[in-house]
Amino acid sequence: MKGDLNIKMNSYHRIDFRDEISSNKWKSFLLVILVFLVLAALVYVIGMAWGRMDIFFILIISIVISLSYILISYYNSGKIAVASVGAKRADRNEYKEYYRLVEGLTLASGLPMPELYIMQSNSINAFASGRDPKHAVVCVTEGSLEKLDKRELEGVLAHELSHVANYDIRYMTLVAVMVGMIAIISEIFLRSLHSNSGGDNNKGKGIFILIGVILAILAPIVVQLVQLAISRKREYASDANAVKFTRYPAGLIGALKKIKGDSFEPEKKVSKAVAPLFFANPLKNLTSTHPPIDSRIANLERM
């Protein structure tokens, strides 16, 4: 009887939101290190197979292409995100409650006031974007404003402001740069094998070429899965941060339960590039960038 009681108490072991934030940040950092190690291993193996001048040439091309694309997107991330989903600037007179809630949360968190937008959609969802807190945007769907009560909407907005406070756009941009570099290096290496098929038969280089081919095929898949894992960890961290801002986990729990029970079709206007920004996954796919809703609810109920 006493053993059963201990098991029951352990299953309801409460967690501190500060510990949860720290744990998820640390796990995210370790996952980024893993992506870096995969990149380093790929560069080393291809360097051994081709020689220093070849690998230097590959790196220059991959860095220029990756950084050019990612940095342009990064510095205009807020504008690109709201434009891509057709969101409109929220009118202060029409959406007074929306503005009041965000203003209250910015006072609690010490963040500057972001630009507020509305997205036409019946689903319950929201997202935040922008390269830093001074250039942040927050967008909610019409469904969120209609279906969520004040405390639930506050929880969702606190979650999105947590992404801003944690510089998650900057963090995910860093990961995207490394993932992009790995994909480009792998593609260039695999294509180069066709033109060099009749080249050096040195056995030592042949082994590295074989390892390089295996890495070039597997590395992009592995790092993409790691990128998804990092995104999920950042969602858990933002849930915990939302509790820190509101001191009321029930609001966020209520919003997640309503999302779970809300039937909706995948958002046609939302691209795969923008989907990770949303509070809940707006697309129905197998490789979700978000943790399961039940898992998020269970985590919040322990705070």
Secondary structure, DSSP 4 states (H G I P E B T S, - for coil): -HHHHHHHHHHT----HHHHHHHHHHHHHHHHHHHHHHHHHHHHHHHHHH-HHHHHHHHHHHHHHHHHHHHHHHHTHHHHHHHHTT-EEPPTTT-HHHHHHHHHHHHHHTPPPPEEEEE--SS--EEEE-SSGGG-EEEEEHHHHHHS-HHHHHHHHHHHHHHHHTTHHHHHHHHHHHHHHHHHHHHHHHHHHHHTTTS---HHHHHHHHHHHHHHHHHHHHHHHHHHHHHHHHHHHHHHHHHHHHS-HHHHHHHHHHHHH------TT--TTTGGGBSS--S--SS-SS--HHHHHHHHHT-
